[in-house]
Amino acid sequence: MLRVTRNIQIPEQELDERFVRASGPGGQNVNKVSTAVQLRFDAKQSPFLPEDVRERLLTLAKSRLVDDGVILIEAKRYRTQERNRRDARERLLKLIRRAVTAPKKRKRTRPSQASNLKRLEDKRRRSEKKQTRGRLGWGR
């Protein structure tokens, strides 16, 4: 059971783990043992996610989507299968938790009078500087 929040829990059956051979450090072990983990989670079809969380999750995981709504997380950072498995689950959990919190609505604000005056003053100075860069009277 993957506990995301008190209300959202994802059972093991929803997670599909496959073990593949990893590249990188590991010595002779790297050619024999499948230590890398590919964790798949079908976010689009999962009945355990509320609709708003599902939509945010699919937009957050855009680069990790493989099939229609299936999130693929590959973990091959560690040399053991168990640590990679834990790493993949933690990364999925972190991604879902980011999707759980709704982003704040942006409140429109106006620039302060001081910042407006500063901007106009900088603009005037830049204009004056460029005005002094006129053509040379000789040569052309």
mmCIF file of the C-alpha atoms, coordinates in Angstrom:
data_MODEL
# 
_entry.id   MODEL 
# 
loop_
_atom_site.group_PDB 
_atom_site.id 
_atom_site.type_symbol 
_atom_site.label_atom_id 
_atom_site.label_alt_id 
_atom_site.label_comp_id 
_atom_site.label_asym_id 
_atom_site.label_entity_id 
_atom_site.label_seq_id 
_atom_site.pdbx_PDB_ins_code 
_atom_site.Cartn_x 
_atom_site.Cartn_y 
_atom_site.Cartn_z 
_atom_site.occupancy 
_atom_site.B_iso_or_equiv 
_atom_site.pdbx_formal_charge 
_atom_site.auth_seq_id 
_atom_site.auth_comp_id 
_atom_site.auth_asym_id 
_atom_site.auth_atom_id 
_atom_site.pdbx_PDB_model_num 
ATOM 1   C CA . MET A 1 1   ? 0.000   0.000   0.000   1.00 0.00 ? 1   MET A CA 1 
ATOM 2   C CA . LEU A 1 2   ? 1.433   3.351   -1.065  1.00 0.00 ? 2   LEU A CA 1 
ATOM 3   C CA . ARG A 1 3   ? 0.123   6.009   1.337   1.00 0.00 ? 3   ARG A CA 1 
ATOM 4   C CA . VAL A 1 4   ? 0.023   9.398   -0.377  1.00 0.00 ? 4   VAL A CA 1 
ATOM 5   C CA . THR A 1 5   ? -2.208  11.219  2.112   1.00 0.00 ? 5   THR A CA 1 
ATOM 6   C CA . ARG A 1 6   ? -4.719  10.135  4.731   1.00 0.00 ? 6   ARG A CA 1 
ATOM 7   C CA . ASN A 1 7   ? -7.417  9.954   2.046   1.00 0.00 ? 7   ASN A CA 1 
ATOM 8   C CA . ILE A 1 8   ? -5.383  8.750   -0.931  1.00 0.00 ? 8   ILE A CA 1 
ATOM 9   C CA . GLN A 1 9   ? -3.831  5.290   -0.797  1.00 0.00 ? 9   GLN A CA 1 
ATOM 10  C CA . ILE A 1 10  ? -2.691  3.277   -3.778  1.00 0.00 ? 10  ILE A CA 1 
ATOM 11  C CA . PRO A 1 11  ? -2.707  -0.533  -3.453  1.00 0.00 ? 11  PRO A CA 1 
ATOM 12  C CA . GLU A 1 12  ? 0.195   -2.690  -4.671  1.00 0.00 ? 12  GLU A CA 1 
ATOM 13  C CA . GLN A 1 13  ? -1.903  -4.088  -7.545  1.00 0.00 ? 13  GLN A CA 1 
ATOM 14  C CA . GLU A 1 14  ? -1.922  -0.638  -9.177  1.00 0.00 ? 14  GLU A CA 1 
ATOM 15  C CA . LEU A 1 15  ? 1.892   -0.607  -9.408  1.00 0.00 ? 15  LEU A CA 1 
ATOM 16  C CA . ASP A 1 16  ? 3.653   -2.654  -12.078 1.00 0.00 ? 16  ASP A CA 1 
ATOM 17  C CA . GLU A 1 17  ? 7.338   -3.267  -11.410 1.00 0.00 ? 17  GLU A CA 1 
ATOM 18  C CA . ARG A 1 18  ? 9.770   -4.729  -13.910 1.00 0.00 ? 18  ARG A CA 1 
ATOM 19  C CA . PHE A 1 19  ? 13.411  -5.408  -13.244 1.00 0.00 ? 19  PHE A CA 1 
ATOM 20  C CA . VAL A 1 20  ? 15.954  -4.839  -15.998 1.00 0.00 ? 20  VAL A CA 1 
ATOM 21  C CA . ARG A 1 21  ? 19.716  -4.765  -16.255 1.00 0.00 ? 21  ARG A CA 1 
ATOM 22  C CA . ALA A 1 22  ? 21.237  -1.429  -15.387 1.00 0.00 ? 22  ALA A CA 1 
ATOM 23  C CA . SER A 1 23  ? 24.248  0.197   -16.970 1.00 0.00 ? 23  SER A CA 1 
ATOM 24  C CA . GLY A 1 24  ? 26.929  1.872   -14.917 1.00 0.00 ? 24  GLY A CA 1 
ATOM 25  C CA . PRO A 1 25  ? 28.862  0.776   -11.827 1.00 0.00 ? 25  PRO A CA 1 
ATOM 26  C CA . GLY A 1 26  ? 28.488  -2.706  -10.401 1.00 0.00 ? 26  GLY A CA 1 
ATOM 27  C CA . GLY A 1 27  ? 31.414  -4.673  -11.753 1.00 0.00 ? 27  GLY A CA 1 
ATOM 28  C CA . GLN A 1 28  ? 30.659  -8.148  -13.085 1.00 0.00 ? 28  GLN A CA 1 
ATOM 29  C CA . ASN A 1 29  ? 27.350  -7.986  -11.253 1.00 0.00 ? 29  ASN A CA 1 
ATOM 30  C CA . VAL A 1 30  ? 26.001  -5.512  -13.808 1.00 0.00 ? 30  VAL A CA 1 
ATOM 31  C CA . ASN A 1 31  ? 25.949  -8.209  -16.518 1.00 0.00 ? 31  ASN A CA 1 
ATOM 32  C CA . LYS A 1 32  ? 24.226  -10.842 -14.383 1.00 0.00 ? 32  LYS A CA 1 
ATOM 33  C CA . VAL A 1 33  ? 21.667  -9.215  -12.115 1.00 0.00 ? 33  VAL A CA 1 
ATOM 34  C CA . SER A 1 34  ? 18.670  -7.100  -13.088 1.00 0.00 ? 34  SER A CA 1 
ATOM 35  C CA . THR A 1 35  ? 18.920  -4.311  -10.531 1.00 0.00 ? 35  THR A CA 1 
ATOM 36  C CA . ALA A 1 36  ? 17.258  -1.404  -12.347 1.00 0.00 ? 36  ALA A CA 1 
ATOM 37  C CA . VAL A 1 37  ? 13.536  -0.947  -11.724 1.00 0.00 ? 37  VAL A CA 1 
ATOM 38  C CA . GLN A 1 38  ? 10.867  0.257   -14.137 1.00 0.00 ? 38  GLN A CA 1 
ATOM 39  C CA . LEU A 1 39  ? 7.804   1.276   -12.132 1.00 0.00 ? 39  LEU A CA 1 
ATOM 40  C CA . ARG A 1 40  ? 4.592   1.807   -14.101 1.00 0.00 ? 40  ARG A CA 1 
ATOM 41  C CA . PHE A 1 41  ? 1.468   3.430   -12.721 1.00 0.00 ? 41  PHE A CA 1 
ATOM 42  C CA . ASP A 1 42  ? -1.664  3.925   -14.805 1.00 0.00 ? 42  ASP A CA 1 
ATOM 43  C CA . ALA A 1 43  ? -2.758  7.306   -13.466 1.00 0.00 ? 43  ALA A CA 1 
ATOM 44  C CA . LYS A 1 44  ? -5.504  7.787   -16.026 1.00 0.00 ? 44  LYS A CA 1 
ATOM 45  C CA . GLN A 1 45  ? -7.340  4.559   -15.120 1.00 0.00 ? 45  GLN A CA 1 
ATOM 46  C CA . SER A 1 46  ? -6.649  4.501   -11.377 1.00 0.00 ? 46  SER A CA 1 
ATOM 47  C CA . PRO A 1 47  ? -9.872  4.704   -9.331  1.00 0.00 ? 47  PRO A CA 1 
ATOM 48  C CA . PHE A 1 48  ? -7.866  5.715   -6.248  1.00 0.00 ? 48  PHE A CA 1 
ATOM 49  C CA . LEU A 1 49  ? -7.044  9.237   -7.443  1.00 0.00 ? 49  LEU A CA 1 
ATOM 50  C CA . PRO A 1 50  ? -9.521  12.126  -7.286  1.00 0.00 ? 50  PRO A CA 1 
ATOM 51  C CA . GLU A 1 51  ? -10.164 13.733  -10.674 1.00 0.00 ? 51  GLU A CA 1 
ATOM 52  C CA . ASP A 1 52  ? -8.437  17.056  -9.900  1.00 0.00 ? 52  ASP A CA 1 
ATOM 53  C CA . VAL A 1 53  ? -5.323  15.273  -8.584  1.00 0.00 ? 53  VAL A CA 1 
ATOM 54  C CA . ARG A 1 54  ? -5.292  13.020  -11.667 1.00 0.00 ? 54  ARG A CA 1 
ATOM 55  C CA . GLU A 1 55  ? -5.322  16.016  -14.032 1.00 0.00 ? 55  GLU A CA 1 
ATOM 56  C CA . ARG A 1 56  ? -2.517  17.796  -12.172 1.00 0.00 ? 56  ARG A CA 1 
ATOM 57  C CA . LEU A 1 57  ? -0.501  14.562  -11.987 1.00 0.00 ? 57  LEU A CA 1 
ATOM 58  C CA . LEU A 1 58  ? -0.753  13.967  -15.725 1.00 0.00 ? 58  LEU A CA 1 
ATOM 59  C CA . THR A 1 59  ? 0.452   17.498  -16.479 1.00 0.00 ? 59  THR A CA 1 
ATOM 60  C CA . LEU A 1 60  ? 3.303   17.243  -13.952 1.00 0.00 ? 60  LEU A CA 1 
ATOM 61  C CA . ALA A 1 61  ? 4.432   13.855  -15.299 1.00 0.00 ? 61  ALA A CA 1 
ATOM 62  C CA . LYS A 1 62  ? 4.286   14.801  -18.972 1.00 0.00 ? 62  LYS A CA 1 
ATOM 63  C CA . SER A 1 63  ? 7.874   13.746  -19.685 1.00 0.00 ? 63  SER A CA 1 
ATOM 64  C CA . ARG A 1 64  ? 7.366   10.409  -17.888 1.00 0.00 ? 64  ARG A CA 1 
ATOM 65  C CA . LEU A 1 65  ? 4.165   9.403   -19.709 1.00 0.00 ? 65  LEU A CA 1 
ATOM 66  C CA . VAL A 1 66  ? 4.630   6.415   -21.998 1.00 0.00 ? 66  VAL A CA 1 
ATOM 67  C CA . ASP A 1 67  ? 1.238   5.051   -22.982 1.00 0.00 ? 67  ASP A CA 1 
ATOM 68  C CA . ASP A 1 68  ? -2.116  6.742   -22.597 1.00 0.00 ? 68  ASP A CA 1 
ATOM 69  C CA . GLY A 1 69  ? -1.862  7.955   -18.989 1.00 0.00 ? 69  GLY A CA 1 
ATOM 70  C CA . VAL A 1 70  ? 0.787   5.459   -17.811 1.00 0.00 ? 70  VAL A CA 1 
ATOM 71  C CA . ILE A 1 71  ? 3.614   6.992   -15.788 1.00 0.00 ? 71  ILE A CA 1 
ATOM 72  C CA . LEU A 1 72  ? 7.005   5.264   -16.102 1.00 0.00 ? 72  LEU A CA 1 
ATOM 73  C CA . ILE A 1 73  ? 9.681   5.836   -13.490 1.00 0.00 ? 73  ILE A CA 1 
ATOM 74  C CA . GLU A 1 74  ? 13.081  4.240   -14.025 1.00 0.00 ? 74  GLU A CA 1 
ATOM 75  C CA . ALA A 1 75  ? 15.351  3.831   -11.016 1.00 0.00 ? 75  ALA A CA 1 
ATOM 76  C CA . LYS A 1 76  ? 18.913  2.633   -11.549 1.00 0.00 ? 76  LYS A CA 1 
ATOM 77  C CA . ARG A 1 77  ? 20.801  4.897   -9.179  1.00 0.00 ? 77  ARG A CA 1 
ATOM 78  C CA . TYR A 1 78  ? 21.778  2.148   -6.731  1.00 0.00 ? 78  TYR A CA 1 
ATOM 79  C CA . ARG A 1 79  ? 23.461  -1.239  -7.078  1.00 0.00 ? 79  ARG A CA 1 
ATOM 80  C CA . THR A 1 80  ? 20.765  -3.249  -5.344  1.00 0.00 ? 80  THR A CA 1 
ATOM 81  C CA . GLN A 1 81  ? 17.323  -4.079  -6.582  1.00 0.00 ? 81  GLN A CA 1 
ATOM 82  C CA . GLU A 1 82  ? 15.698  -3.264  -3.248  1.00 0.00 ? 82  GLU A CA 1 
ATOM 83  C CA . ARG A 1 83  ? 17.178  0.247   -3.003  1.00 0.00 ? 83  ARG A CA 1 
ATOM 84  C CA . ASN A 1 84  ? 16.188  1.004   -6.604  1.00 0.00 ? 84  ASN A CA 1 
ATOM 85  C CA . ARG A 1 85  ? 12.699  -0.282  -5.876  1.00 0.00 ? 85  ARG A CA 1 
ATOM 86  C CA . ARG A 1 86  ? 12.426  1.985   -2.849  1.00 0.00 ? 86  ARG A CA 1 
ATOM 87  C CA . ASP A 1 87  ? 13.827  4.920   -4.862  1.00 0.00 ? 87  ASP A CA 1 
ATOM 88  C CA . ALA A 1 88  ? 11.246  4.451   -7.656  1.00 0.00 ? 88  ALA A CA 1 
ATOM 89  C CA . ARG A 1 89  ? 8.369   4.299   -5.173  1.00 0.00 ? 89  ARG A CA 1 
ATOM 90  C CA . GLU A 1 90  ? 9.598   7.393   -3.315  1.00 0.00 ? 90  GLU A CA 1 
ATOM 91  C CA . ARG A 1 91  ? 9.856   9.324   -6.594  1.00 0.00 ? 91  ARG A CA 1 
ATOM 92  C CA . LEU A 1 92  ? 6.314   8.308   -7.579  1.00 0.00 ? 92  LEU A CA 1 
ATOM 93  C CA . LEU A 1 93  ? 5.060   9.260   -4.120  1.00 0.00 ? 93  LEU A CA 1 
ATOM 94  C CA . LYS A 1 94  ? 6.777   12.649  -4.335  1.00 0.00 ? 94  LYS A CA 1 
ATOM 95  C CA . LEU A 1 95  ? 5.238   13.279  -7.766  1.00 0.00 ? 95  LEU A CA 1 
ATOM 96  C CA . ILE A 1 96  ? 1.720   12.396  -6.590  1.00 0.00 ? 96  ILE A CA 1 
ATOM 97  C CA . ARG A 1 97  ? 2.097   14.531  -3.453  1.00 0.00 ? 97  ARG A CA 1 
ATOM 98  C CA . ARG A 1 98  ? 3.068   17.497  -5.629  1.00 0.00 ? 98  ARG A CA 1 
ATOM 99  C CA . ALA A 1 99  ? -0.128  16.925  -7.622  1.00 0.00 ? 99  ALA A CA 1 
ATOM 100 C CA . VAL A 1 100 ? -2.248  16.756  -4.446  1.00 0.00 ? 100 VAL A CA 1 
ATOM 101 C CA . THR A 1 101 ? -1.550  20.351  -3.447  1.00 0.00 ? 101 THR A CA 1 
ATOM 102 C CA . ALA A 1 102 ? -3.440  22.731  -5.706  1.00 0.00 ? 102 ALA A CA 1 
ATOM 103 C CA . PRO A 1 103 ? -1.418  25.719  -6.919  1.00 0.00 ? 103 PRO A CA 1 
ATOM 104 C CA . LYS A 1 104 ? -2.384  29.072  -5.446  1.00 0.00 ? 104 LYS A CA 1 
ATOM 105 C CA . LYS A 1 105 ? -4.334  31.461  -7.601  1.00 0.00 ? 105 LYS A CA 1 
ATOM 106 C CA . ARG A 1 106 ? -2.251  34.436  -8.597  1.00 0.00 ? 106 ARG A CA 1 
ATOM 107 C CA . LYS A 1 107 ? -3.535  37.741  -7.321  1.00 0.00 ? 107 LYS A CA 1 
ATOM 108 C CA . ARG A 1 108 ? -3.058  40.546  -9.792  1.00 0.00 ? 108 ARG A CA 1 
ATOM 109 C CA . THR A 1 109 ? -1.033  43.396  -8.370  1.00 0.00 ? 109 THR A CA 1 
ATOM 110 C CA . ARG A 1 110 ? -0.027  46.764  -9.734  1.00 0.00 ? 110 ARG A CA 1 
ATOM 111 C CA . PRO A 1 111 ? 3.530   48.095  -9.632  1.00 0.00 ? 111 PRO A CA 1 
ATOM 112 C CA . SER A 1 112 ? 4.167   50.641  -6.905  1.00 0.00 ? 112 SER A CA 1 
ATOM 113 C CA . GLN A 1 113 ? 4.506   54.313  -7.786  1.00 0.00 ? 113 GLN A CA 1 
ATOM 114 C CA . ALA A 1 114 ? 8.168   54.264  -6.715  1.00 0.00 ? 114 ALA A CA 1 
ATOM 115 C CA . SER A 1 115 ? 9.000   51.315  -8.987  1.00 0.00 ? 115 SER A CA 1 
ATOM 116 C CA . ASN A 1 116 ? 7.179   53.002  -11.870 1.00 0.00 ? 116 ASN A CA 1 
ATOM 117 C CA . LEU A 1 117 ? 9.142   56.241  -11.373 1.00 0.00 ? 117 LEU A CA 1 
ATOM 118 C CA . LYS A 1 118 ? 12.409  54.281  -11.150 1.00 0.00 ? 118 LYS A CA 1 
ATOM 119 C CA . ARG A 1 119 ? 11.612  52.481  -14.409 1.00 0.00 ? 119 ARG A CA 1 
ATOM 120 C CA . LEU A 1 120 ? 10.847  55.763  -16.203 1.00 0.00 ? 120 LEU A CA 1 
ATOM 121 C CA . GLU A 1 121 ? 14.009  57.394  -14.820 1.00 0.00 ? 121 GLU A CA 1 
ATOM 122 C CA . ASP A 1 122 ? 16.166  54.471  -16.003 1.00 0.00 ? 122 ASP A CA 1 
ATOM 123 C CA . LYS A 1 123 ? 14.488  54.670  -19.379 1.00 0.00 ? 123 LYS A CA 1 
ATOM 124 C CA . ARG A 1 124 ? 15.224  58.408  -19.635 1.00 0.00 ? 124 ARG A CA 1 
ATOM 125 C CA . ARG A 1 125 ? 18.894  57.858  -18.705 1.00 0.00 ? 125 ARG A CA 1 
ATOM 126 C CA . ARG A 1 126 ? 19.264  55.114  -21.306 1.00 0.00 ? 126 ARG A CA 1 
ATOM 127 C CA . SER A 1 127 ? 17.705  57.373  -23.917 1.00 0.00 ? 127 SER A CA 1 
ATOM 128 C CA . GLU A 1 128 ? 20.096  60.236  -23.078 1.00 0.00 ? 128 GLU A CA 1 
ATOM 129 C CA . LYS A 1 129 ? 23.090  57.911  -23.255 1.00 0.00 ? 129 LYS A CA 1 
ATOM 130 C CA . LYS A 1 130 ? 22.085  56.746  -26.716 1.00 0.00 ? 130 LYS A CA 1 
ATOM 131 C CA . GLN A 1 131 ? 21.391  60.306  -27.907 1.00 0.00 ? 131 GLN A CA 1 
ATOM 132 C CA . THR A 1 132 ? 25.028  61.228  -27.235 1.00 0.00 ? 132 THR A CA 1 
ATOM 133 C CA . ARG A 1 133 ? 26.129  58.428  -29.544 1.00 0.00 ? 133 ARG A CA 1 
ATOM 134 C CA . GLY A 1 134 ? 25.357  60.475  -32.649 1.00 0.00 ? 134 GLY A CA 1 
ATOM 135 C CA . ARG A 1 135 ? 27.227  60.276  -35.937 1.00 0.00 ? 135 ARG A CA 1 
ATOM 136 C CA . LEU A 1 136 ? 30.695  61.644  -36.284 1.00 0.00 ? 136 LEU A CA 1 
ATOM 137 C CA . GLY A 1 137 ? 30.864  64.772  -38.424 1.00 0.00 ? 137 GLY A CA 1 
ATOM 138 C CA . TRP A 1 138 ? 33.903  63.701  -40.439 1.00 0.00 ? 138 TRP A CA 1 
ATOM 139 C CA . GLY A 1 139 ? 34.798  60.734  -42.566 1.00 0.00 ? 139 GLY A CA 1 
ATOM 140 C CA . ARG A 1 140 ? 31.512  59.580  -44.047 1.00 0.00 ? 140 ARG A CA 1 
# 
